[in-house]
Amino acid sequence: MSTSSSSSSIWSVSYRKLKFFSRIRRFLQSKAIRKGSYGSSSTSDNSNKLRTKDNNDKDEEDHQLVMEKESELDGSLVLQKSVNRLHFGSWEEKEMAAIAIEKLAKEDVKARKFMAELGVIHMLVSMVATEVVGRHRAAIKALIQLANGTSTNKALMLEAGILSKLPKDINVVDEQTRQEFAELLLSLSSISNTDFCPNKPEILQFLIGILESPCSFETKELCLGVLYNLSAVLENAGALVSNGVVHTLLNLSSSFKELSEKALAALGHLVVTLMGKKAMEDSSIVPQSLIEILTWEDKPKCIELSAYILMILAHQSSTLRDKMSKAGIVPVLVEVSLMGSLLAQKRAMKLLQWFKDERQAKMGPHSGPQTGRVPLGSPLHPKEAQEGKKMMKNLVKQSLHKNMEMITRRANAGGGGVDSSNLKSLVSKSLTF
């Protein structure tokens, strides 16, 4: 009984709306006819008067207005037929109606709101679950257009259960359907204060399945966009991390240069959370993969993002800094601090400062030449200790100069003429190790 009453209610609302559009159509038609008759009588009455340029312009505007009204009449008629077929037609008629609705929604922003009020969204969402490829694809494409630019329609789609219609196994749907699902999810994930959250397993199962499969670049890029939007909300971090998103993003960032920037941007959101940072610290490819990205001279944005993540990981974590040091991060950071973008240089210098401070702290009062604590009777004279300290400083400088020469040769080999004297002068002002 509740189902029949619900159907009756939907039909009642739909009928009132269709009747409303019919009245508008008759009203606009009668208005257009009256305007035409007035124009003809006006022409006969004023045939002996001169027509000014302003009057000609007004006639052209009136004609354009009439054409626009006629176009609106045609659109409303198509909308009435499409809505009627979508609710009460056969499956073939429903498919044709979905195609027509997609076209109308794409061309007319106002029509999107009317369609939602006519119960179109719930019907299209129910069509997504059909097994016939043409039908569910027509429904998805119509929903993509209806979601464009209106948060109300997006919320209605989520209420109608669109997330439960996502394929459980991405291998059972074709590539084009996967891409269209991903495009719809990207649109839905761009709004806040909705039920779109990763706590629903269908979302992450679908996204990770695509990112870890040999799908097209475009489809993976759309899925990364969804993860980026989800990771921007701190409350989503727990669900994302527990479902293995960090591991997936780390692998993508180091394996596919074209997708690395989006993957690193999402990791940048997660690394500021306790769970996200812990997951990256425990990863077997961290920090090596992030250090490798710092050497991608053709991807300056990726270098900036990688340096940012490394900064967060290294902050207040001597264990991570030790792992980074053993992985050879220092010479890479020196190169970035000299040849990277302005932002990358600042981040590299910050990391280098931390490594310098930590090295000095480890040396402490029990290592290195001590000028102030020479025991009585020691054969080491204070002057000799000072000379030894100076010699160690020179050795460190020489080591850095050798690194700079190597960087210069690499830069010159790439065609970017770098003056080695300028580099050496920068080194003399930089941090020592």
C-alpha positions in Angstrom: 0.0 0.0 0.0 2.8 2.4 0.9 4.5 1.7 -2.5 1.3 2.4 -4.4 0.6 5.6 -2.5 4.1 6.7 -3.1 3.7 6.1 -6.9 0.4 7.9 -6.8 2.0 10.9 -5.1 4.8 11.0 -7.7 2.3 10.8 -10.5 0.2 13.6 -9.0 3.2 15.9 -8.7 4.3 15.1 -12.2 0.9 15.6 -13.6 0.6 19.1 -12.0 4.0 20.0 -13.4 3.1 18.8 -16.9 -0.1 20.7 -16.8 1.8 23.8 -15.7 4.1 23.5 -18.7 1.1 23.1 -21.0 -0.4 26.3 -19.7 2.9 28.2 -20.2 3.1 26.9 -23.7 -0.4 28.1 -24.6 0.2 31.5 -22.9 3.5 32.1 -24.8 1.9 31.0 -28.1 -1.0 33.4 -27.7 1.4 36.2 -26.7 3.5 35.6 -29.8 0.4 35.7 -32.0 -0.8 39.0 -30.4 2.7 40.5 -30.9 2.6 39.5 -34.6 -0.8 41.0 -35.2 0.2 44.2 -33.4 3.2 44.5 -35.6 1.2 44.1 -38.8 -1.4 46.7 -37.8 1.3 49.1 -36.7 3.0 48.7 -40.1 -0.2 49.6 -42.0 -1.0 52.6 -39.7 2.5 54.1 -39.9 3.4 53.2 -43.5 3.7 56.9 -44.5 6.1 57.6 -41.6 9.9 57.4 -41.7 11.4 54.5 -39.8 14.4 55.5 -37.8 17.4 53.3 -37.0 16.1 52.9 -33.4 12.8 51.5 -34.6 14.6 49.0 -36.9 16.8 47.9 -34.0 13.6 47.4 -31.8 12.0 45.3 -34.5 15.0 43.1 -34.7 15.0 42.7 -30.9 11.3 41.8 -30.9 11.9 39.2 -33.6 14.8 37.7 -31.7 12.6 37.6 -28.5 9.9 35.8 -30.4 12.3 33.2 -31.7 13.7 32.7 -28.2 10.1 32.1 -26.9 9.4 29.6 -29.7 12.6 27.8 -28.8 11.6 27.7 -25.2 8.2 26.3 -26.3 9.9 23.5 -28.2 12.2 22.7 -25.3 9.3 22.5 -22.8 7.4 20.2 -25.2 10.4 17.9 -25.5 10.8 18.0 -21.7 7.2 17.1 -21.1 7.4 14.1 -23.5 10.8 12.9 -22.0 9.6 13.1 -18.4 6.4 11.2 -19.3 8.4 8.5 -21.1 10.9 8.2 -18.3 8.1 7.6 -15.8 5.7 5.5 -17.8 7.3 4.4 -21.0 8.9 1.0 -22.0 12.6 0.4 -21.4 13.4 1.6 -24.9 11.4 4.8 -24.4 13.2 5.3 -21.0 16.6 5.1 -22.7 15.5 7.6 -25.4 14.1 9.9 -22.7 17.4 9.8 -20.8 19.3 10.8 -23.9 16.9 13.7 -24.5 17.2 14.8 -20.9 21.0 14.8 -21.1 20.8 17.1 -24.1 18.3 19.5 -22.4 20.2 19.6 -19.2 23.4 20.4 -21.0 21.9 23.3 -22.9 19.6 24.8 -20.2 20.6 25.4 -16.6 17.1 26.3 -15.5 15.8 23.0 -17.0 18.0 21.0 -14.6 16.1 22.4 -11.6 12.7 21.7 -13.2 13.7 18.1 -14.0 14.7 17.4 -10.4 11.3 18.7 -9.2 9.6 16.3 -11.7 11.2 13.2 -10.2 13.7 12.7 -13.0 16.7 12.0 -10.8 15.2 9.1 -8.9 14.2 7.4 -12.1 17.6 7.9 -13.7 19.4 6.5 -10.6 17.2 3.4 -10.8 18.1 3.0 -14.4 21.8 2.9 -13.6 21.3 -0.6 -12.0 20.1 -2.1 -15.3 22.3 -4.6 -16.9 21.8 -3.3 -20.5 24.9 -1.2 -21.3 23.1 1.3 -23.4 20.5 2.0 -20.8 22.7 2.5 -17.8 25.2 4.6 -19.8 22.4 6.9 -21.0 21.3 7.3 -17.4 24.8 8.0 -16.1 25.5 10.6 -18.8 22.2 12.3 -18.0 23.0 12.4 -14.3 26.4 13.9 -15.1 24.7 16.9 -16.8 22.1 17.2 -14.1 24.8 17.4 -11.4 26.7 20.1 -13.2 26.6 23.3 -11.3 23.8 22.5 -8.8 24.4 21.1 -5.3 20.7 20.4 -4.9 20.7 17.8 -7.7 23.9 16.2 -6.3 22.3 15.8 -2.9 19.2 14.3 -4.5 21.4 11.7 -6.3 23.0 10.7 -3.1 19.7 10.4 -1.4 18.4 8.2 -4.2 21.3 5.8 -3.6 23.6 6.4 -6.6 26.6 5.2 -4.6 25.0 1.8 -4.1 24.8 1.4 -7.9 28.6 1.5 -8.3 29.8 -1.8 -9.9 31.2 -4.2 -7.3 33.6 -5.6 -9.8 35.1 -3.1 -12.3 36.0 -5.9 -14.6 32.4 -6.5 -15.5 31.9 -3.1 -17.0 33.5 -1.6 -20.0 36.2 1.2 -19.9 33.8 3.9 -21.1 31.3 3.1 -18.3 34.1 3.2 -15.7 35.2 6.6 -16.9 31.6 8.0 -16.8 31.1 6.6 -13.3 34.4 8.3 -12.2 33.3 11.6 -13.8 30.0 11.5 -11.9 31.8 10.7 -8.6 34.2 13.6 -9.2 31.2 15.9 -9.6 29.5 14.6 -6.5 32.7 14.7 -4.4 33.1 18.4 -5.0 30.3 19.4 -2.7 30.4 19.7 1.1 27.9 18.9 3.8 26.5 15.8 2.0 26.5 12.1 2.5 29.4 11.7 0.1 32.0 10.2 2.4 34.5 7.3 2.1 32.8 5.4 5.0 30.7 3.8 2.4 32.8 0.9 1.1 31.5 1.1 -2.5 33.4 4.3 -3.1 36.9 3.3 -2.2 36.5 -0.1 -3.5 35.6 1.3 -6.9 38.4 4.0 -6.9 41.2 1.8 -5.7 40.1 -0.9 -8.1 40.5 1.5 -11.0 43.8 3.0 -9.8 45.4 -0.4 -9.3 44.2 -1.8 -12.6 45.3 -1.1 -16.2 42.6 1.5 -16.9 43.0 4.5 -19.1 44.9 7.6 -18.0 41.8 9.7 -18.1 39.8 7.4 -15.8 42.7 7.2 -13.3 43.0 11.0 -13.3 39.3 11.4 -12.5 39.6 8.9 -9.6 42.6 10.7 -8.3 40.5 13.9 -8.4 37.9 12.2 -6.2 40.5 11.1 -3.7 41.9 14.6 -3.6 38.5 16.0 -2.8 37.9 13.4 -0.1 41.4 13.8 1.5 40.8 17.6 1.8 38.3 16.8 4.6 40.2 15.8 7.7 37.4 13.7 9.0 37.8 11.4 6.0 41.5 10.6 6.8 40.7 7.6 9.0 38.6 5.8 6.3 41.1 6.6 3.6 44.1 5.4 5.5 42.5 2.2 6.8 41.5 1.2 3.3 45.0 1.4 1.9 44.7 4.7 0.0 48.2 5.9 1.2 49.9 2.8 -0.3 48.0 3.2 -3.6 48.9 6.9 -3.8 52.6 6.4 -3.0 52.9 3.7 -5.7 51.1 6.0 -8.3 53.2 9.0 -7.4 56.5 7.2 -8.0 55.4 5.0 -11.0 53.5 7.4 -13.2 54.9 10.9 -13.7 51.7 12.1 -15.4 49.6 11.2 -12.4 52.2 12.0 -9.7 51.2 15.6 -9.1 47.6 14.7 -8.2 48.7 11.7 -6.1 51.2 13.8 -4.2 48.6 16.6 -3.6 46.3 14.0 -2.0 49.2 12.7 0.1 49.9 16.2 1.2 46.4 16.4 2.7 46.8 13.1 4.5 50.4 13.6 5.9 49.2 16.3 8.2 47.0 13.8 10.1 48.4 11.3 12.6 47.1 8.3 10.8 48.3 9.5 7.4 51.8 10.3 8.7 52.1 7.0 10.5 51.1 5.1 7.3 53.7 6.9 5.3 56.4 6.3 8.0 55.6 2.6 7.9 55.7 2.3 4.1 58.6 0.4 2.7 59.1 2.8 -0.2 59.4 5.9 2.0 61.5 8.0 1.9 63.3 6.5 -1.2 60.4 7.2 -3.6 59.9 10.7 -2.4 63.7 11.4 -2.6 63.6 10.1 -6.2 60.8 12.5 -7.1 63.1 15.4 -5.9 65.3 14.6 -8.9 62.6 15.0 -11.5 63.8 18.3 -13.1 61.0 18.3 -15.6 58.3 18.2 -12.8 58.9 21.2 -10.6 55.4 21.0 -9.0 56.1 17.4 -8.0 59.4 18.4 -6.5 57.6 21.1 -4.4 55.0 18.6 -3.2 57.5 15.9 -2.4 59.7 18.3 -0.4 56.6 19.4 1.5 55.7 15.8 2.5 59.3 15.1 3.4 59.3 18.2 5.7 56.2 17.0 7.5 57.6 13.5 7.9 61.0 14.7 9.1 59.6 17.2 11.6 60.2 16.0 15.1 61.1 12.5 13.9 64.8 11.7 14.3 64.0 8.1 13.0 62.7 9.4 9.7 65.6 11.9 9.4 68.0 9.1 9.9 66.3 7.0 7.2 66.4 10.0 4.9 70.1 10.6 5.6 71.0 7.0 4.9 69.0 7.1 1.7 71.2 10.0 0.4 68.8 12.9 0.7 71.4 15.6 1.6 73.1 16.0 -1.8 69.7 15.9 -3.5 68.5 18.6 -1.2 71.6 20.7 -2.0 70.8 20.4 -5.7 67.2 21.4 -5.2 68.2 24.3 -2.9 70.3 25.7 -5.8 68.4 24.8 -8.9 64.8 24.2 -7.9 61.8 26.6 -7.9 61.7 29.3 -5.2 59.2 27.3 -3.1 61.2 24.1 -3.5 64.4 25.9 -2.5 62.9 27.2 0.7 61.7 23.7 1.6 65.0 22.1 0.8 66.9 24.7 2.8 64.6 24.1 5.8 65.3 20.4 5.6 69.0 21.0 5.3 68.9 23.2 8.4 67.3 20.4 10.4 70.0 17.9 9.3 72.7 20.4 10.2 71.3 21.1 13.6 70.9 17.4 14.3 74.4 16.6 13.2 75.8 19.3 15.5 73.6 18.0 18.4 75.0 14.5 17.8 78.6 15.7 17.9 77.9 17.4 21.3 80.6 18.0 23.9 82.2 14.5 23.4 83.2 14.6 19.7 85.3 16.8 17.5 88.1 19.0 18.6 87.4 20.7 22.0 89.2 23.9 22.5 87.7 24.8 25.8 88.0 21.4 27.6 91.6 20.3 27.0 92.8 18.5 30.1 95.9 19.6 31.9 99.0 17.9 30.6 97.3 17.1 27.3 99.7 17.2 24.4 97.1 19.0 22.3 97.7 22.8 22.3 94.6 25.1 21.9 96.2 26.5 18.7 96.6 23.0 17.3 92.9 22.3 18.1 91.8 25.5 16.3 93.9 24.5 13.2 92.3 21.0 13.3 88.9 22.5 13.3 89.8 24.8 10.4 91.1 21.8 8.5 87.9 19.9 9.0 85.9 22.9 7.8 88.0 23.0 4.6 87.5 19.3 4.0 83.7 19.7 4.2 83.9 22.7 1.8 85.9 20.7 -0.6 83.4 17.9 -0.5 80.6 20.4 -1.2 82.5 22.0 -4.1 82.9 18.5 -5.7 79.1 18.0 -5.4 78.6 21.4 -7.0 80.9 20.6 -9.9 79.0 17.5 -10.5 75.7 19.4 -10.5 77.2 22.0 -12.9 78.3 19.3 -15.3 74.9 17.8 -15.3 73.3 21.2 -15.8 75.7 22.1 -18.7 75.0 18.8 -20.3 71.3 19.6 -20.3 72.1 22.9 -22.1 71.5 25.3 -19.3 74.9 27.1 -19.0 75.5 27.4 -15.2 78.5 29.4 -14.0 80.5 27.2 -11.6 82.1 30.2 -9.9 78.6 31.4 -8.9 77.7 28.0 -7.6 80.8 27.9 -5.5 80.0 31.3 -4.0 76.6 30.0 -3.1 78.1 26.9 -1.5 80.4 29.0 0.7 77.3 30.7 2.1 75.3 27.5 2.4 75.1 25.0 5.2 78.1 22.7 6.0 78.0 19.0 6.9 
